[in-house]
Amino acid sequence: MATSDDARTDDLEQLDGLVIPPFSRRGFVMTSLMTGLTLATTRVEAQAIRTDETGIVAGEVRIPVGDGPMPAYRAMPQGAGPFPIVLVVEEIFGVHDYIKDICRRLAKAGYTAVAPELFARQGDVSKMTDVQEIVREVVSKTPDAQVMADLDATAAWAAAEAKGDAGKLGITGWCRGGRTVWLYAAHSTSLKAGVAWYGNFGGTRTGIQPRTAADVIPEIRAPILGLYGGADTGIPVADVEKAREAAKAAGKEVEIVVFPDAPHGFHADYRPSYRKGPAEDGWGRMLAWFRNHGVA
């Protein structure tokens, strides 16, 4: 006889992968995605871009991984597909409304876009208001190997359950997610192209995060576009130029664009750091990069 949990599972599976939160499983601290924008940074909500769902299918999903279902957000065009896949990697603030909107924007551009909640096991960032607490208690405790495996699982799920084309796989990420783009490009044998938005090249090496983005540049397997701000106080332009030279020396297809007056987070339209010109320019460059490298 089916239990109430079984019945709920059956109901959810009939909703085209959509999840009505909350759902719960052991092993995950965050069992559903946060609502609204992060509490952990200054917000200018009136300027935040909000993309509608006309012509697309969007909502929360769950992705099977080894220790249970991982919450994620999926947006894809209406229609039969298959559609090229873009993995969307969050900032340190979780899959909040900004990241969800990015998925919807990509769906409007013809992609199956999926943003997995990569910090779901380590902590509930939706309740944290201190950036340093998030870094200390969540980000620094999330193993890179776990992130790579979760992204692999997300790509496989997108191909099987979200009308995605496994042969046209891209990735993009912001801030910490930008770092992840570089790491995933060195990890995945299926990735066609990546776009890293102001991902840090340095950082502390630890047992669970043993390599920096700069460390893996000689090993990347896919073309990478890096979008950086010349006024970013956290990522020195000198580090960006070193990365450019390292990629050139290793014979890797890497293009790095530095927007001279843009600060860190210049694409984050919900924050004071947003700069409309560089954000829109970078977005156009990203879509062109994907088109030109087999993710279209």
Secondary structure by P-SEA (a helix, b strand, c coil): cccaaaaaaaaaaacccccccccccccccccccccccccccccccccbbbbccccbbbbbbbbbcccccccbbbbbccccccbbbbbbbbccccccaaaaaaaaaaaaaccbbbbcccccccccccccccaaaaaacccccccaaaaaaaaaaaaaaaaccccccccbbbbbbccaaaaaaaaaaaccccccbbbbcccccccccccccccccccccccccbbbbbbbbcccccccaaaaaaaaaaaaaaccbbbbbbcccccccccccccccccaaaaaaaaaaaaaaaaacccc
